[in-house]
Amino acid sequence: MATIKDIAKVAGVSISTVSRILNFDKSLNVSEDTRKKVLEIAEEMNYVTMKERKSKLKNHTIGIICSYTELKELSDPYFLSIRIAIEKKCNIEDIEFKLLYLNKILSDDNSSYKGLDGIIAIGIFQENEIEKLSELSKNIVFIDSSPDEWNYDSVVVDLRNGVKSALEYLTSLGHKNIGYIGAKVTPHNNYNHDELLNYREETYKDFMINKNNFNSNWLFKGNFTPEDGYSLMKEALKLNEIPSAFFIASDPMAIGAYKAIQEAGYSIPNDISIIGFDDIATAQYMTPSLTTIKVYTDYMGETALETLIERIKLDRKISKKIVLPVKLIIRDSCTRI
């Protein structure tokens, strides 16, 4: 890397003259030809100012890894929006990032992922997967899960209050019989077994029990996909007593549920009120527009990156668990009874 001394030698001027020209000192009394010559030589020799050097030294390389498949990401915009938010923030902050792949990390040949300053892990990971990640970097931030909170930072959302606000809203509209469509609890051998709890389902059960109106026949579980939302709602519509409203644990599932309801000849919200969770981009364009719980996925991604960079820079030893709030977005899919 060229220095001011190198440029001065080639240009045939003093070091101080080169320094003042490169710092655009207008009080320097030199000809325009000399000023131009020094700037051209500096450019040819790829000179980098001290400020730029320090800036480059501050840059970091991070890994972004998802616990789910690419197909899952395409079917659920929730995860895609989190990853895009991280990548966008990295580009703004001039932070280099690499997409990591679980199959390579779990194999013996993960040498291409060495040298990472930190990792952002999106989703729920098994114990052996977390151990492999920790071999690549000690600085890891988890999004949407919080395993081993003493060792790893995490960014999660307030699921309990989100579900509670949805159910309270339906109750305020006069609904008593409220069904639930959500995801099965998938067993993982995680450090923190609390992560195995489906907070949406548990909060729903607690709420309905407190209202003395819990009915296990109103609870349906599958995967967070439109296909399962469709099939589960078809099952629900076979009940002798169909709930007047359903809380659906993800917007993609709500999309499928809409289709099942409309195919069966029922009307939303006149016959069945629906409230979702996530507020994906298409929620407002559904017919009728979907009332849902908004999760600020872009802020989740940005917060995770900021937390990771802070930990890298400060070498922070105590981990952080950041719980972000969610918000009820009222649209047209619920009605008063």
N, C-alpha and C positions, 0 to 999 in steps of 0.2 A: 504494500500500500504506500503510495507516494506521500512524502512529507513536504512541508513548506520549504525546508532546506533543499530538497531535491528540485522543486520548481524554481527556486531562486538561482540554483546552479545552472539550470538549462536556460533560464531567461536572462541571466547575466545581470541580475539586480540583487539588492540586499534582501535578507530574510524579512526585515521589518517592512520593506516596501511590499513584498508579496503578501504578508499578513494583512496589511492595511487595505490592499486591493481586494483580497478575498473577503474581507469584512465590509467592503463597500464604503470605505472611509472617504467621504466626499471632500474632506479638507486636505487630502493628500495632493501635493502639487507634482503630478507626473503627466506626461502626454497621453493622449487617448490611445496612441499606437502602443505604448508600453502597457497600459491598462488592458488593452485588448489582447496583447501578446501573452501576458501572464494568465488571463482567464482561459485562453485557448490551450495553453500548455497544461494548466490544471485539469481541464476537461479531458485532454488527451491522456494524461497520466492517471485518470480516474481518482482524482483527489477527493477525499471525503472529509468534511469539516469535523471538528471535535464534537460539536453538538449532534451531528448526524451519527457519529460513531457511538456516542452514548445512547442515542435513541435506538440504534440497532442492537446494542447490547441489552437493552431492556425488552426486546421482543422475545416471544416464547413460542414454542411448538407444543401444541396440545393434541391429544387424541380424542375423537368422538366415537363412542360405541353404543349400539342399541341392542337390547336383549331380545328384540323381536326380529322377524324376517322382513325383507324388503316388501313382500306381498302384503304383510300385515300393515306396514307403514302406508302403503298405497290405499288400503281399504279403510284406514282410520286416520283422517287428517290431523287428529290430535297430536300424534307422535311426529308426523311430518313437520308440523308448524313449530314444534319445539326445536327440532334439529335445524331447520332453516333459520330460526331466530339466532341460534348459536353461531352458525356460519356467517350470517350477516354481521353480527357484532364482531366476529373475528376479523372480517374484512375491513370494517371501519377502524378497528384498533391496530390493524397491521399485525395480526397474530396468525402465525402459520398453523394450520390444522390438518390432521390426517383422519380419514375415516377408517376405523378399525373393524375387523371382522372376527367374530367369535371363533369360527372354525380354525382360523390361522393362529389365533392366540392360544387356543386349547391344544394345538399341535406343538410339536417340539420346535418347529421352525418359525419362531416369531421374531427373528433378528431384525427384520425390517421395521419393527415398532420400537426398537431401543432408542434411548435418548430423548424420550418425551419428558417435558417439564411437568405435565399433568394430564389428567384424563377426566372427561365428562361422560358419565355412564347413564344412559336413559333407559328406565324400566326396572324390572326386578331380575336380579342375577342370583344364580345358585352359588353355594359356598366355594366350590372349586373354581368357578369363573372369577369370583372376586379375588381369590388367591392368585390367579394368573394375572389379573389386572394389577395387583399390588407389586408383582415382580417387574412390571414395566415402569411404574411410578408410585411413589409414596403419596402423591397428591391426587386424590380422587374426589370428585363431587358427584353424588348420585342425584338424579332427577326422578321423581315419582316413586321413590322408595328410600328407606333410610336404614340400611343394615349397619350394624356395629357403629353406633353413633359416637363412640369415644375415639374412633380412629378416622372416620370419614365424614366430610361435610355432606349435607344433603339439602335439596330444595323440594318441598312437597306442598300440596295445597290442603286447605282446611275442608276435607271431605265431609266430616261430621256436620259442620255448620251448613255446608252446602245442601246436604240431604235434608237436614232439619228445616232450613228455610223453604225448600221445595214443598215439603209435606205440610208445613204451617200455612203456606199459601193456598194449597188445595183445601185444607181444612177451613180456612177463612172464606172460601167460596161455597162452603156447605157440604163438601165431600167427606163422607165417613168411611165408605168402603173403597179403599185405595190399594191397588195391586202393585206388585213390584216385578220388574223385568231387569235382570242384571247378569253378572258373570259368575261362573263357578269359581270357587277357591281352588287354585292350582297349587298343589304341594310343591314347595321348594325347600331345599335343605339350606336355609339361610341362617346367618349369624343371629339375626333378630327375628324371632318367630312371631312377633307382633305384626310384622309385615304380611304375614299370611292371612290376617283378618281382612275380610272384605268390609271396609268401613261403611260403604254404602248400605250393604245388606244389614249389618249389625245395627246401624242407626235407624233404618227402616223398622226392624223388628222392635227395637226399644220404643220407638215412637208409637207404633200401633199397639203394643202391649200397654203402654201408659194410657192410651185412649180406650183400653178394654175392648179392642176390636181387631186383634191380630188373628189372621186366618192363614194357616200354612198353605191352603189351596190357592191362595192369591199370589204366591211367590213362585217365580219361574226363573230358571238360571241356565245360561249357555255360554256363548262367547260374545265379546264386544264386536259383533259384526252385523251388517244389515240382514244377512241371511238368517242368523239366529234370532234377531229381533222379529223377523217375519214369522218364523216357525213357532216361536214361543207365544207370540200374540195369537196365532191361530189356535194354539192349545187353550189359551185363556178364554177365547171366545166360545169354547165348548162348555164352559162352566154353566151350571144351572143358574147361578147368581153371578153375573159379570159385574166387577167393580165399576163404579161410575168414573173412576180416574186411575191412571197408572203413572207411577214414577218409573222412568226408564233410565238406567244407569249410564248410558252413553248415547249421544246423538246419532251415531251410525245405527245403533239398535232401534232408535226411534224411527228412522227412515223406513226400516223394514216393517216395524209395527204399523206405521201409517198405511202401507200397502195392504197388509192383512185386514185392517179395519175397513178400509174402503172397498176391498174385494168382497167382504162379507155384507156389504150394504149398510154399514153403520156410518154415522157422521161424526167428524171431529170438529168442534168440541161438543156438539149438541147431544150426542149419545155417550161419548167417551172423551174425557179430558186427558191430555197427554202433557207431561213435562219431562224434558230431557236433562242431559248433563254434558257440558263441554262448551257449547256454543260454537260449533264448527261453522265455517263460512257459509255453508249452504242452509243452515238452520233458519235464517230469516227469509229464505226464498221458497221454503216448503209451503204447501197449501193444505191447511192454513199455516202461517208462519209459526215456528216452534217456540213455545215458552221453555226456557232452559236455564241451567246454572252456568254462568260464564266462568271458564277457567282461563286465566291470562297466560297462555302458553308462551307468547313472545317474551313476557316478563320473566317467566320461569327460566327460559334459555339465557337471557341476559344476566339474570341474577346468578345463575350457576357459573357463568364465565367470570363475572366480577369476583365472586367468592373464591374461585380457583386461583385467579391471578393474585388476589390479596394474600392467599395462603402461600403461594410460591414466593412472592416478594418479601413477605414478613417472616417466612418460615414459622408460621403460627402452629403451636402445638395442640391447642384446644380446638376441638371440632365445633362446627356450627350446624344446627338444624334450623333451616329457615322455612316457616310455614306461611304461605301466601294466601290471602283471602280470596273468596269467590263471590260472585254476585248473581242474584236472581234477575233474569231478563224476561220481563213480561211481554208476551206477544199475543197470538190469537188462538192458541191450541187448548186453552182452558176456559171454562165457563162456570158461572154461578148456578147452583141448583137449589 
